[in-house]
Amino acid sequence: MGENMSDNFDNNAPSREGDLEPIPTDPQETAPPPLPEPPCDDQEESEHHRFSLSETNLLYFGIVAVLSAAKFFMENDAVTSIQFARFLGGASAFILFPTLVAWLYWGGSGKKKHGGSKAFNITLTLMLIGLLYQYLTKR
């Protein structure tokens, strides 16, 4: 073990001073990479969208609400507070139930754009048929 310790090192290796890279002082060199661009509306249909009803859905709901109100006031000459409360409850059900069905369908269909519009229209149509049936059978 009496060998010279300098024999174990490679004399051709660069010195430690040359191995170190200089510390960058420019903030652009140390900044993280930029974030990716947000997706455009022109991309695939399989993207996730927020739940919303179209203007056509809201117009259709307005027509059904007017028909429901007309039915109520045609059947009742003198409206009591209890009858008016039942009317308000029925009007609330006319918007909440189809919207709930549309929201569930939208979530199950992969959150596609306007995914619940058809479900909203179908549910509202079935409710309108029931409303008209009640009106025609009570006459």
C-alpha positions, 0 to 999 in steps of 0.5 A: 500500500505504499503506492502513490495516491496520485496514481489512482487518478486520471490525469487527463480528466478535466479539473473540477473548476471546468465541470461546473456550469455558470449560474444563469442570471437571465430570468428567462433561462430559469423560467419554467416552460410555458403552459399548453394552449387551451383547447379550441371549440373546433376540436373533438366533440368528446370534450367536456362542457358545462351544463346549460340549456339552449334558448330553444329549451327555455322557450319551450319551457315558457310555452309549457308554463303559459299553458300550465298557468292557463289551465290553472286559471281556467279551472279556478274562478276564485283562487285561494292561497292553498290553490296558489301555493299548489300552482307555484309548487307545480310550476317549480316541478315543471322546471326542476324535474326536466332539468334534473333529468337533463343534468343526469343525462348530460353527466351520463353522456360524457358531458357533451355540449348540449347533451341534456337538451333532448332529455329536457325536451322529451321530459317536458313533452311527457309532462305537457301530455299529462297536463293536457290529459288532466285538463281534457278528462276533467271537462 
